[in-house]
Amino acid sequence: MVSCGKPVAGNVVRIVDPQSRQALGEGRIGEVWLDGPSKGGGYWHRPELTAETFAARVTDDAERTYLRTGDLGFLYEGELFVCGRSKDLIIVRGVNCYPSDIEAVVERSAAQVRNGCVAAFSVEHDEQEALVVVAEVRDEQSPPDPKALARSIRRHCHVDPHTIVCAPPRSIPKTTSGKIRRAQTRQMWLDGQLPVLASHTRPTQEVSGATAGPLERFRHLMESYDLTGNEDCSFADLGIDSLALAELRADLQALLDEHGAAELTEEVNTRLLQRLTVAEFFRLVWQFGDGSGQPIHALRHALDRIAAEYEAYEAMQMRVDARLPLPALPPARSGAPSDILLTGATGFLGPFLLASLLRRTSHTIHALVRATDTAHGHDRIIASLRRAQLWSPALEAEVLARVRVVCGDLAEPHLGIGEAGFRRLADTVDGIVHNGALVNYVRTYDALRPANVIGTWELLRLALTTHRKSFHLVSSTFIYGWSTMPVVGESYGNAEMAGLDFGYSQTKWVAEQLTLAAQRQGLDVRIYRPSLISPTSAGFGSRDDILVRLTAFMIEHGLAVNAHNQISLLPADLVADHIVGLMGLPADAGHVFNLTADDYYNLTDITRLLSERYGYGFAYHDIPSFTEQLNRRCTPRDALYPLVDFLTRSAGKIEAMRDKRYDNTQYRHARALAKVGLREPALADTVDALVEFLRREQLITEAETEAQCSA
């Protein structure tokens, strides 16, 4: 898509959900709203329409009124991209589908389709909205396979089209400027006036549930990924996403239950599904249709074998990776440090770290960013500061003056900058702040290893090349695993590798072990272990955070878990400011810090505050009962859905460590020495910021008029 550029000075562009009137974040498509000196006054003698179109207000923005353009678009790195009209928006099974996205996928999927000659629109079918796509072909004698086009739409747009039509050239009406007339095309199709060369209509599913054949249950998966069922690659190799993995798990569990193998459903999890090859999976499924009675035994054997083999492999690989060789300790460079390398600058915590480094130090910051060139890298960094609500003209000027973009990638050899670039960077910087990582509770160790493990190893090699450099690792309390120790202190590094059974905790543990090995060689190392990083007081957070998703689910369904496990929530701006403050302390102030809340509180304390302050009602369950409710009521519409399997598998371990507490003595001491300005907010303030973020991101759908109690 072609950018419309950045707003000129004095003009404001907002992307807004037209129903809720909430402003949307970067990269999210919504209606384009404008304000500025060029905005018109309204319609002549039509005050109601003027108020609706020229004086629209964004929720929580009382300062401005906006012009509703009726265009669909999104902001990316500060630039506006327009992708259609709001009246063209298609909603299928609750999923927003943008015609331009679907049309682009169809154009890319087949060379026989004419560029700029595809129309996607919705029609009513069986009292529901359904998607129809009309594509003009280059050669009437050689149309593309409409079923293949449908598969491409399913794979890339996550929506199942009802009908695909291949039409002759110049069948689709256009405006004088060459734009597709979608509404007119829709009417022509409904009236039977469109010439059709080939078409495919989704067959009516007459069988489902217990009456569906074993393979038929997974037909959608096969068509979406164009599978034959004989592929020798794993589902992880296919790039199947977390939501699709969760749906695959649910379908397989339903199949087991229907064939009298309910006792096996708990053994089917997304972790194992990522290890099965496609061929293995469908061989097992096929056996359910032959009446031999063997599938249950075969599946149990296969699951046990794969689980045992992969657990052994993971443990071995983690130990090997924790001992990856590092260069010998080089000499120190004289003089005060002047240049720092920062990773993860465009993630969730990264913008706050960058802003704090620019504010509290005089260093030149070298930011490792996936970018095509320096200008692109600066645009990405500035866009992340805008998302985090940190941007100001002065801060942007600081970025352009003091931030050097390093176009690379943590997951690539030599950080993606080549051996010569690696050497130059090693010669330039005096310290490294390693914040970049892939955070995912579903993916396996292998999937996260390139960025989280090998990326850390490459950075440690950089720290030990040409001259020694200080190394600051943003780690996580997840390195403790599912520890049942009554107290986990900062000196404890889980050397026995206990309780580490998911990819994120495993890779963060290995990254710490590599860093500690470098410390034993004499490198100046600091390790910062935040627990859960919560939204800021300005309401900026991460949609991917596990507590954010869990809280949204509990509010939406009126369910809460009566768990007494310690929860630690520190907002992103505080965590970043404290890390930068602790970086400047002498080595005797400590090397490892648990960045956790000083006071004990639990999830029940949080839900009670949600009830007191916002009127949300909850039915409380113990952990086993809550897990049962979670599996029964969580659907793909819930942001928590991809994590249901993770939480189900972990429920017993979470219950077993209810008495575990974090010891952050070293952090408290260092914090006092550093005299950092930000103080840990009261839990009520943290909850308020969490709710503001949930509402802004529309992760909860209750009305804004919900009864709210004062604190």
C-alpha positions in Angstrom: 0.0 0.0 0.0 1.1 3.6 -0.7 1.6 5.9 2.2 -0.2 9.3 2.3 2.7 10.6 4.3 2.8 12.2 7.8 0.4 14.9 9.0 1.6 18.4 8.4 2.2 20.7 11.3 -0.9 21.7 13.1 -3.0 18.8 11.9 -3.9 15.7 13.9 -4.9 12.3 12.5 -6.5 9.7 14.7 -7.6 6.2 13.8 -10.8 5.4 15.6 -13.2 2.5 16.1 -16.4 4.0 14.7 -18.7 2.1 17.1 -16.9 2.7 20.5 -15.1 5.9 19.4 -12.0 4.6 21.1 -8.7 5.7 19.5 -6.8 2.7 18.1 -3.1 2.0 18.3 -0.5 1.9 15.5 -1.1 -0.7 12.8 -4.8 -1.2 13.7 -7.3 -0.3 11.0 -10.2 2.0 11.8 -11.9 5.1 10.6 -9.7 8.1 9.8 -10.6 11.2 11.9 -8.9 14.6 11.2 -8.5 17.9 13.1 -6.7 21.0 12.0 -7.0 24.4 10.5 -8.1 23.0 7.2 -11.2 21.3 8.7 -14.5 22.7 7.3 -17.2 24.2 9.5 -19.9 21.8 8.6 -23.0 21.4 6.4 -25.2 24.3 5.5 -28.2 24.4 7.8 -27.8 20.8 8.9 -26.7 21.0 12.6 -27.3 17.4 13.5 -25.2 16.0 10.6 -22.6 18.7 11.2 -22.2 17.6 14.8 -22.0 13.9 13.8 -19.5 14.4 10.9 -17.5 17.6 11.7 -17.6 17.7 15.5 -17.0 14.0 16.4 -15.3 13.3 19.7 -12.8 10.6 20.6 -13.4 8.8 23.9 -11.2 10.3 26.6 -10.2 13.3 24.4 -12.2 16.3 25.5 -9.8 18.9 23.9 -10.6 18.3 20.2 -13.4 17.7 17.8 -12.8 15.8 14.6 -13.9 15.4 11.0 -15.0 11.8 10.3 -13.7 11.1 6.8 -15.5 7.8 6.3 -12.2 6.3 5.1 -10.6 3.2 6.6 -7.0 3.5 7.3 -4.1 2.9 9.7 -1.0 4.7 11.0 2.3 3.0 10.6 5.5 4.7 11.9 3.7 8.0 11.9 2.4 7.8 8.3 -1.2 7.4 7.2 -2.3 4.5 4.9 -5.9 4.6 3.5 -7.3 1.3 2.6 -11.0 1.8 1.8 -14.3 3.2 3.0 -15.9 2.4 6.4 -19.1 1.4 4.7 -17.2 -1.4 2.9 -16.1 -3.0 6.2 -17.1 -6.7 6.3 -17.8 -8.5 9.6 -17.8 -12.3 9.4 -18.3 -14.3 12.6 -17.3 -11.3 14.6 -14.1 -10.8 12.7 -13.5 -7.4 11.0 -12.4 -8.0 7.4 -11.1 -5.2 5.3 -11.8 -5.5 1.6 -8.4 -4.2 0.6 -6.6 -6.9 2.6 -8.7 -9.6 1.0 -8.3 -8.2 -2.5 -4.6 -7.9 -2.1 -4.3 -11.6 -1.0 -6.3 -12.7 -4.0 -4.1 -10.7 -6.4 -0.9 -12.2 -4.9 -2.3 -15.7 -4.9 -2.7 -16.2 -8.7 -0.9 -14.7 -11.7 -4.1 -15.2 -13.7 -5.8 -12.5 -11.6 -5.7 -8.9 -13.0 -4.1 -6.4 -10.6 -6.5 -3.9 -9.2 -9.5 -5.8 -10.5 -10.7 -7.7 -7.4 -13.8 -6.8 -5.4 -14.6 -8.1 -1.9 -18.0 -7.5 -0.3 -20.5 -9.0 2.1 -23.9 -10.5 1.5 -26.5 -11.9 3.8 -26.6 -15.7 3.9 -28.7 -17.7 6.4 -29.3 -14.5 8.5 -25.5 -14.0 8.8 -23.0 -11.8 6.9 -20.9 -13.8 4.4 -17.9 -12.9 2.2 -18.1 -12.9 -1.6 -15.0 -12.1 -3.7 -15.1 -11.4 -7.5 -11.8 -11.5 -9.4 -11.2 -10.6 -13.0 -8.9 -12.9 -14.9 -6.4 -12.1 -17.6 -7.3 -14.9 -19.9 -10.9 -16.2 -20.1 -9.6 -19.5 -21.2 -7.3 -20.0 -18.2 -9.0 -18.8 -15.0 -7.4 -19.6 -11.6 -8.7 -22.3 -9.3 -11.3 -20.5 -7.1 -10.8 -23.1 -4.4 -7.2 -22.2 -4.3 -8.1 -18.6 -3.9 -10.4 -19.5 -1.1 -7.6 -21.3 0.7 -5.3 -18.3 0.4 -8.0 -16.1 1.9 -8.4 -18.5 4.8 -4.7 -18.8 5.4 -3.8 -15.1 5.3 -7.0 -13.3 6.4 -8.4 -15.9 8.8 -11.9 -15.8 7.3 -13.7 -18.4 5.3 -15.2 -16.9 2.1 -18.7 -18.0 1.1 -18.2 -17.6 -2.7 -15.3 -17.0 -5.0 -16.2 -15.8 -8.6 -13.8 -15.6 -11.5 -15.1 -13.1 -14.0 -14.0 -11.9 -17.5 -11.8 -8.7 -17.9 -13.6 -5.4 -17.3 -16.6 -7.0 -15.6 -16.1 -5.1 -12.3 -17.4 -1.5 -12.4 -15.0 1.3 -11.5 -15.0 5.0 -10.8 -13.5 7.5 -13.3 -10.4 7.5 -11.1 -10.1 3.7 -11.4 -11.4 2.7 -7.9 -13.5 -0.4 -7.5 -17.2 0.2 -7.1 -17.8 -2.5 -4.5 -21.4 -1.7 -3.8 -22.3 -1.8 -7.5 -20.4 -5.0 -7.9 -22.3 -6.5 -5.0 -25.7 -5.5 -6.5 -24.7 -6.9 -9.9 -23.8 -10.2 -8.2 -27.0 -10.3 -6.3 -29.0 -9.6 -9.4 -27.2 -12.3 -11.4 -25.7 -9.7 -13.8 -22.1 -10.7 -13.3 -20.6 -13.0 -16.0 -19.0 -16.0 -14.3 -16.2 -18.1 -15.7 -15.6 -20.2 -12.7 -16.8 -20.2 -9.1 -16.5 -21.9 -5.8 -19.1 -21.8 -3.0 -18.4 -23.1 0.5 -20.3 -26.4 0.9 -22.9 -26.5 3.5 -21.7 -28.5 6.5 -24.4 -31.1 7.0 -22.4 -33.1 9.4 -20.6 -31.9 12.5 -19.7 -32.9 16.0 -20.1 -36.6 16.8 -21.5 -37.4 13.3 -18.6 -35.9 11.5 -15.9 -38.3 10.2 -12.4 -38.0 11.9 -10.8 -36.5 8.8 -13.7 -34.2 8.0 -13.3 -32.5 11.4 -9.8 -31.3 10.2 -10.8 -30.5 6.6 -10.6 -26.8 7.3 -7.1 -27.1 8.6 -6.0 -29.1 5.5 -7.5 -26.6 3.1 -6.2 -23.6 5.0 -2.6 -24.8 4.9 -3.0 -26.7 1.6 -2.1 -30.0 3.2 -2.3 -33.5 1.8 -1.9 -35.1 5.2 1.5 -36.7 4.2 3.8 -33.8 5.0 6.9 -34.7 7.0 7.1 -31.3 8.7 5.7 -30.3 12.1 2.9 -27.9 12.7 5.5 -25.5 14.2 7.3 -25.7 10.8 4.1 -24.7 9.0 4.1 -21.4 11.0 0.7 -22.2 12.5 -0.3 -19.5 14.9 -1.2 -19.7 18.6 -4.9 -19.4 18.0 -4.9 -22.1 15.3 -3.0 -24.4 17.6 -5.5 -23.8 20.3 -8.4 -24.6 17.9 -6.5 -27.8 16.7 -6.1 -28.9 20.3 -9.9 -28.4 21.0 -10.9 -30.3 17.9 -8.6 -33.3 18.7 -9.8 -33.4 22.3 -13.4 -33.4 21.1 -12.6 -36.3 18.8 -11.0 -38.3 21.6 -14.0 -37.6 23.9 -16.5 -38.8 21.2 -14.5 -42.0 20.7 -14.4 -43.0 24.4 -10.9 -41.7 25.0 -11.7 -38.8 27.3 -8.9 -39.9 29.7 -6.4 -38.9 26.9 -7.7 -35.3 26.4 -5.5 -33.9 29.2 -2.4 -35.4 27.4 -3.2 -33.5 24.2 -1.6 -30.0 24.4 -0.3 -27.4 22.1 3.3 -28.1 23.1 3.0 -31.7 21.8 1.1 -30.7 18.7 4.0 -28.5 17.7 6.2 -31.6 17.7 3.9 -34.0 15.7 4.6 -34.1 12.0 1.5 -33.5 9.8 1.8 -37.1 8.6 1.9 -38.5 12.1 -1.1 -36.4 13.2 -3.3 -37.5 10.3 -2.2 -41.2 10.5 -3.5 -41.2 14.1 -6.7 -39.4 13.1 -7.3 -41.7 10.2 -7.3 -44.7 12.6 -10.4 -43.4 14.3 -12.4 -44.2 11.2 -11.4 -47.8 10.7 -13.2 -49.3 13.6 -10.2 -51.3 14.8 -10.2 -49.9 18.3 -6.5 -49.3 18.0 -6.3 -45.5 17.8 -6.6 -44.9 21.6 -3.6 -47.2 22.3 -1.7 -45.8 19.3 -2.3 -42.2 20.3 -1.4 -42.8 24.0 1.8 -44.5 22.8 2.6 -41.8 20.3 2.0 -39.0 22.8 4.0 -40.7 25.5 6.9 -41.3 23.1 6.9 -37.8 21.6 6.6 -36.2 25.1 9.5 -38.2 26.5 11.7 -37.8 23.5 11.2 -34.0 23.3 11.6 -33.4 27.0 14.9 -35.3 27.0 16.0 -33.4 23.9 15.0 -30.0 25.4 16.9 -30.7 28.6 20.0 -31.8 26.7 19.8 -28.8 24.3 19.3 -26.3 27.2 22.4 -27.7 29.0 24.4 -27.5 25.8 23.3 -24.0 25.0 24.1 -22.8 28.6 27.7 -23.8 27.9 28.1 -22.2 24.5 31.7 -21.0 24.2 32.5 -17.4 24.9 35.7 -15.4 24.0 38.3 -14.8 26.6 38.0 -11.6 28.6 39.6 -8.7 26.7 41.2 -5.7 28.3 39.2 -2.8 29.5 39.1 0.4 27.6 40.1 3.6 29.5 37.8 6.5 29.9 34.2 6.9 30.8 31.6 4.9 28.7 30.0 7.0 25.9 28.2 4.6 23.6 25.5 2.0 24.6 23.9 -0.7 22.5 20.2 -1.2 23.2 18.1 -4.1 22.0 14.3 -4.3 21.9 13.8 -0.5 21.6 10.5 -0.9 19.6 8.9 -3.5 21.9 6.8 -2.9 25.0 9.4 -2.0 27.6 12.0 -0.7 25.1 10.5 2.8 24.4 10.6 3.5 28.2 14.2 2.2 28.5 15.2 4.4 25.6 13.5 7.5 26.9 15.1 7.0 30.4 18.5 6.5 28.9 18.2 9.7 26.9 16.9 11.5 29.9 19.3 10.2 32.6 22.5 9.8 30.7 24.6 11.6 28.0 25.4 8.4 26.1 25.0 7.9 22.4 22.5 5.0 22.0 23.0 2.4 19.3 19.6 0.7 18.8 19.5 -2.7 17.1 16.3 -2.5 15.0 14.8 -4.6 12.2 14.8 -1.9 9.5 15.7 -1.4 5.9 17.8 1.7 6.5 18.6 4.4 9.1 15.5 6.5 8.3 13.3 3.5 8.6 14.8 2.6 11.9 14.3 6.1 13.3 10.7 6.0 12.1 10.1 2.7 13.9 11.7 4.1 17.1 9.7 7.3 17.0 6.5 5.4 16.3 7.1 3.2 19.3 7.5 6.3 21.5 4.2 7.6 20.1 2.5 4.3 20.9 3.9 4.4 24.5 2.6 8.0 24.8 6.1 9.3 25.4 6.6 11.3 22.3 7.3 15.0 22.3 9.1 17.2 19.8 12.0 17.5 22.2 12.3 13.7 22.6 12.1 13.2 18.8 15.0 15.7 18.4 17.0 13.8 21.0 16.4 10.5 19.1 17.5 12.0 15.8 20.6 13.5 17.5 21.7 10.7 19.8 20.3 7.4 18.6 22.3 5.5 16.0 20.3 2.9 14.2 21.9 -0.6 13.7 19.8 -2.4 11.1 20.0 -6.0 12.3 18.1 -8.9 13.9 18.7 -10.7 17.2 17.8 -14.0 15.7 20.5 -13.8 12.9 24.2 -14.7 13.0 26.4 -11.8 13.9 23.1 -10.0 14.9 22.3 -9.7 11.2 25.0 -7.1 10.5 27.7 -9.3 9.1 31.1 -10.1 10.6 32.7 -6.7 9.6 29.7 -4.8 11.0 29.8 -6.9 14.2 33.5 -6.0 14.6 32.9 -2.3 14.1 30.0 -2.3 16.5 32.1 -4.1 19.1 34.8 -1.5 18.7 32.3 1.4 19.1 30.1 0.6 22.1 31.1 0.5 25.8 28.0 -1.2 27.2 25.0 -3.3 26.2 21.5 -3.2 27.5 19.8 -6.4 26.3 16.1 -6.0 26.5 15.0 -7.7 23.3 13.2 -11.1 23.5 10.3 -13.0 22.0 7.6 -13.4 24.8 5.3 -16.3 24.0 3.9 -18.9 26.4 2.9 -21.3 23.7 6.0 -21.7 21.5 8.6 -24.3 22.2 12.2 -23.9 23.2 13.3 -24.5 19.6 11.0 -21.8 18.2 12.2 -19.1 20.7 15.9 -20.2 20.8 17.2 -18.1 17.9 16.2 -14.7 19.3 16.2 -15.5 23.1 19.3 -17.7 23.4 21.5 -17.3 20.3 20.8 -13.6 20.3 22.0 -13.3 23.9 25.1 -15.4 23.1 25.9 -13.1 20.1 25.6 -10.1 22.3 27.9 -11.6 25.0 30.4 -12.3 22.2 30.1 -8.7 21.3 30.7 -7.7 24.9 33.9 -9.7 24.9 35.2 -8.5 21.5 38.0 -5.9 21.2 37.4 -4.6 24.7 35.2 -5.6 27.6 31.8 -3.9 28.0 29.3 -3.8 30.8 26.4 -6.1 30.1 22.8 -5.5 31.4 20.3 -8.3 30.9 16.6 -7.8 31.3 15.6 -11.2 32.4 12.5 -12.5 34.2 11.3 -14.2 37.4 10.1 -16.9 35.0 13.7 -18.4 35.3 12.6 -19.7 38.7 10.2 -22.1 36.9 7.3 -23.5 38.9 9.4 -23.3 42.1 7.6 -24.3 45.4 10.4 -22.8 47.5 9.0 -20.6 50.2 11.3 -17.8 49.2 13.1 -17.3 45.9 16.0 -14.8 46.4 18.1 -12.8 44.0 21.2 -15.1 44.5 19.1 -18.2 43.5 19.5 -18.9 39.7 17.7 -22.3 39.5 21.0 -24.0 38.6 19.3 -27.3 38.8 17.0 -26.3 35.9 13.9 -27.2 37.9 10.3 -26.5 36.9 11.1 -25.1 33.4 8.6 -26.6 31.1 7.7 -24.0 28.5 9.7 -22.2 25.9 9.8 -18.7 27.3 11.0 -19.7 30.8 13.5 -22.1 29.3 15.1 -19.6 26.9 15.2 -16.9 29.6 16.9 -19.3 31.9 19.6 -20.3 29.3 20.1 -16.6 28.6 20.8 -16.0 32.3 23.2 -18.9 32.5 25.2 -17.6 29.6 25.3 -14.2 31.2 26.4 -15.6 34.5 29.1 -17.6 32.7 30.5 -14.4 31.2 30.4 -12.8 34.7 32.5 -15.7 36.0 35.1 -14.8 33.3 35.2 -11.3 34.8 32.7 -9.4 32.7 30.8 -6.6 34.5 27.2 -8.0 34.5 23.9 -6.9 35.9 20.7 -9.0 35.7 17.3 -7.4 36.2 14.3 -9.8 36.8 10.9 -8.1 36.5 7.9 -10.3 37.2 4.7 -9.0 35.4 5.1 -5.6 33.7 1.8 -3.7 34.0 0.2 -0.8 32.0 1.5 2.7 32.8 -0.6 5.3 34.5 -1.3 6.7 31.0 -3.0 3.4 30.1 -0.3 2.0 27.8 0.2 -1.7 28.0 0.7 -4.9 26.1 -2.2 -6.9 24.6 0.0 -10.0 24.8 0.6 -9.9 28.5 -0.9 -12.9 30.3 -2.4 -11.0 33.2 -4.0 -8.5 30.8 -5.6 -11.4 28.9 -6.7 -13.2 32.1 -8.2 -10.1 33.6 -10.2 -9.4 30.4 -11.5 -12.9 30.5 -12.5 -12.7 34.2 -14.3 -9.4 33.7 -16.1 -10.5 30.5 -17.3 -13.8 32.0 -17.8 -12.7 35.7 -15.4 -15.4 36.9 -12.5 -15.1 39.3 -10.0 -17.5 40.8 -9.5 -17.6 44.6 -5.7 -18.0 44.5 -3.3 -16.7 47.1 -0.1 -16.9 44.9 1.9 -13.7 45.1 1.3 -11.4 42.1 3.9 -8.6 41.4 2.8 -5.8 39.1 5.2 -2.9 38.3 4.3 -0.5 35.5 6.6 -0.3 32.4 7.8 3.3 33.0 8.8 2.5 36.6 10.7 -0.7 35.6 12.6 1.1 32.9 13.5 4.0 35.0 14.7 1.8 37.8 16.8 -0.3 35.5 18.6 2.7 34.1 19.0 4.1 37.6 20.6 0.8 38.8 22.9 0.7 35.8 25.0 3.5 37.2 25.7 1.9 40.6 29.1 0.5 41.5 29.5 -3.3 41.2 29.4 -3.8 45.0 25.7 -2.7 45.0 24.8 -6.1 43.5 24.6 -8.0 40.3 21.1 -9.6 40.3 17.9 -7.8 41.2 14.4 -9.1 41.5 12.3 -6.1 40.2 9.2 -7.1 42.1 6.6 -5.3 44.2 7.6 -4.7 47.8 4.2 -5.6 49.2 2.4 -8.9 49.0 -0.9 -9.1 47.1 -2.6 -11.8 45.1 -5.1 -12.1 42.2 -8.1 -12.1 44.6 -7.0 -8.7 45.9 -7.0 -7.5 42.3 -10.5 -8.8 41.5 -11.9 -7.4 44.8 -10.6 -3.9 43.8 -12.2 -4.4 40.4 -15.5 -5.0 42.1 -15.1 -2.1 44.6 -14.0 0.5 42.1 -15.9 -0.6 38.9 -18.8 -2.7 40.1 -17.7 -5.8 38.3 -19.2 -9.0 39.8 -17.3 -12.2 40.0 -18.2 -15.8 40.9 -15.1 -17.1 42.8 -13.6 -20.6 42.1 -10.6 -22.5 43.4 -7.9 -23.2 40.9 -9.2 -26.6 39.7 -12.8 -25.3 39.4 -11.6 -22.1 37.6 -9.6 -24.2 35.1 -12.7 -26.2 34.4 -14.7 -23.0 33.8 -11.9 -21.7 31.6 -12.0 -24.7 29.3 -15.8 -24.6 29.2 -16.3 -20.9 28.6 -13.2 -19.4 26.9 -13.7 -19.1 23.1 -11.7 -17.9 20.2 -13.3 -14.5 20.8 -11.4 -14.2 24.1 -7.8 -12.9 23.9 -7.0 -15.6 26.5 -8.0 -18.5 24.2 -4.5 -19.3 22.9 -3.3 -19.6 26.5 -6.0 -21.9 27.7 -3.9 -25.0 27.2 -0.9 -23.4 28.9 -3.0 -22.4 32.0 -4.6 -25.8 32.1 -1.3 -27.7 32.0 0.1 -25.3 34.6 -2.8 -25.2 37.0 -1.5 -27.8 39.4 1.9 -26.3 39.5 0.5 -22.8 40.2 -1.6 -24.3 43.0 1.5 -26.0 44.5 3.5 -22.8 44.7 0.8 -20.7 46.4 3.2 -19.9 49.3 6.2 -18.9 47.2 7.4 -15.3 47.8 9.9 -13.1 46.1 12.8 -11.7 48.0 13.9 -8.4 46.5 16.3 -7.2 49.2 19.1 -6.4 46.8 16.7 -4.4 44.6 15.4 -2.3 47.5 18.9 -1.6 48.6 20.1 -0.6 45.2 17.0 1.4 44.5 17.7 3.5 47.6 21.3 4.0 46.5 20.3 5.1 43.0 17.7 7.5 44.4 15.3 6.7 41.5 12.4 9.1 41.3 9.4 6.9 40.6 7.8 5.1 43.5 5.8 1.9 43.3 2.1 2.9 42.8 -0.6 1.7 45.1 -2.3 -1.4 43.9 -5.6 0.5 43.3 -3.7 2.8 40.9 -2.2 -0.2 39.1 -5.7 -1.7 38.7 -7.0 1.7 37.4 -4.3 1.7 34.7 -5.1 -1.9 33.8 -8.8 -1.2 33.3 -8.1 2.0 31.3 -5.9 -0.1 29.0 -8.4 -2.9 28.7 -11.1 -0.4 27.7 -8.9 1.5 25.3 -8.0 -1.8 23.5 -11.6 -3.0 23.6 -10.5 -6.2 25.4 -13.6 -5.7 27.6 -17.0 -4.8 26.1 -18.9 -3.5 29.0 -20.5 -0.1 28.8 -18.6 2.9 30.0 -21.6 3.7 32.3 -20.8 0.7 34.4 -21.3 1.6 38.0 -18.0 2.7 39.5 -17.3 3.1 43.1 -14.9 5.6 44.6 -11.8 4.2 46.3 
